[in-house]
């Protein structure tokens, strides 16, 4: 084991891991974090805590992560390179680790253009690949990115994202290979609605043996309505929602659409469980955390392993 | 070249209205090529200001001058005989020109009439696009001749990000995804494998982050 991470232990045990996420509130409302995290207790292994998602200011990822840690659960500290330079990021990694956080996710983050501070400076001192390298170097070599020794290096289990659906598709496996080369331990993918395309990508991943070097968690987001399906299809960059999924959501009356969305999510997990190289699931129920337990249960992923 | 766009007439008027005699100075270099601060634009702005102030019942004395190169002290020296007759200078050059005037004529207020925007190239008649951020450590040799720092919205060194869609950037469908362009070029050059080479964290000291930069050529410096 490289770390004390619960996620690493679950994955190393060979069990399918289940992760979910909690978007921190837009204000000093610790109870909101607790309320969301409580819904996930016992049905997931670790809880990702987003970092100013969609470039909107929220409670910091590490602040909310500490709250979750204090509840006896295991957070995944998400960190985007958009808002902080390498000094600030390494400082936060040490701070978070000192407070018991041992798992993190390295991202470039949404461009400020999408958020409520489009006026903000766009830092990008590092990109996501370089952040992976930085955290791995801190852990394995005990050195800062700048090269100096760290007194008691933080030992993070390091994750990153992959979007098999973005363009150009032909280099999406190579991009994963690059993150693997940088030393990433696990991957959480973009939400999967086009299962055929995901399977094609996974085939490419397995052909190169990348599934043996990195744990890949398939991203699942249940849709609440046909409107959400259309929005995701047409408005969210890098999202691939096939027409038949939109049609299926539209084919049922509005009040039954949430249930249909859950059904699609569960069926997707069932099918993806059989796909070679899938090591678990990352369930992103956006502002719908109360449904995660139901999805995990119906997908046959309960109980979660006791470690 | 350095590109610029003219400031709004209202902003320019607000700057110069306290004065009676203005020295309006254009530049024959970059801003002339991108049609924002050359001789012709100096004449147009001068007329617009005259008309505005005449309507206000004020005669504004505007002297027009267009220098060969406003960022060069040698040419800025040509203004010396006109300074006594001016209360303020209105410059249509890039920020380098404005500052060269400010440095030489310390007691004269200088106002920019243009917003200096970027180092770019002409795409077609009337369209310029950003191409270089002057990072001081050029990577074009390994990125197929396309700069990820100037042209990727997140200046990713190991792109493309997950928002690249049909060759376009996630922030604007009119912006090309730099990493799609890089990928297409590497393919055309038979260098696809290069996309997997990790570009290490950049040393931004050669860029603006290392503080204001100076080049001193010992072989030329006097």
Contacts between the chains, C-beta under 8 A, distances in Angstrom:
chain1	res1	chain2	res2	distance
A	82	B	154	7.2
A	86	B	201	6.9
A	108	B	154	5.6
A	108	B	156	6.1
A	108	B	161	5.5
A	109	B	154	7.9
A	110	B	163	7.9
A	111	B	153	5.4
A	111	B	154	6.1
A	111	B	163	7.8
A	111	B	170	6.8
A	111	B	171	5.0
A	113	B	153	7.4
A	113	B	171	4.3
A	113	B	172	7.8
A	114	B	171	7.4
A	122	B	153	7.7
A	122	B	154	7.0
A	122	B	155	7.8
A	124	B	154	5.2
A	124	B	155	4.9
A	124	B	156	7.1
A	125	B	201	7.7
A	125	B	204	6.9
A	126	B	201	5.4
A	127	B	154	7.1
A	127	B	155	7.9
A	127	B	156	4.3
A	127	B	157	5.4
A	127	B	158	5.4
A	127	B	159	7.4
A	128	B	156	7.8
A	128	B	158	7.5
A	128	B	161	8.0
A	129	B	157	7.6
A	129	B	158	3.9
A	129	B	198	6.0
A	130	B	157	6.9
A	130	B	158	7.0
A	130	B	198	7.9
A	130	B	199	7.9
A	130	B	200	6.9
A	130	B	201	4.4
A	133	B	198	7.2
A	133	B	200	7.4
A	133	B	201	7.2
A	134	B	201	7.1
A	145	B	201	6.2
A	161	B	162	6.6
A	162	B	162	7.7
A	163	B	162	3.2
A	166	B	160	6.9
A	166	B	161	7.5
A	166	B	162	4.6
A	166	B	163	6.6
A	166	B	164	5.1
A	166	B	165	6.9
A	167	B	160	7.6
A	167	B	164	5.0
A	167	B	165	5.7
A	167	B	166	5.8
A	167	B	167	6.6
A	167	B	177	7.5
A	167	B	180	6.6
A	168	B	160	7.6
A	168	B	164	7.3
A	168	B	167	7.9
A	168	B	180	6.0
A	168	B	183	5.7
A	171	B	160	7.8
A	171	B	183	5.8
A	171	B	195	5.9
A	174	B	195	5.5
A	174	B	196	5.3
A	175	B	160	7.6
A	175	B	195	7.8
A	177	B	196	5.6
A	178	B	158	6.1
A	178	B	195	7.6
A	178	B	196	5.3
A	178	B	198	6.1
A	181	B	196	7.0
A	181	B	198	6.2
A	182	B	198	6.0
A	190	B	162	6.1
A	237	B	162	7.8
A	237	B	163	3.9
A	237	B	165	5.5
A	237	B	170	3.6
A	238	B	161	8.0
A	238	B	162	4.5
A	238	B	163	4.8
A	238	B	164	7.1
A	238	B	165	6.2
A	238	B	170	6.8
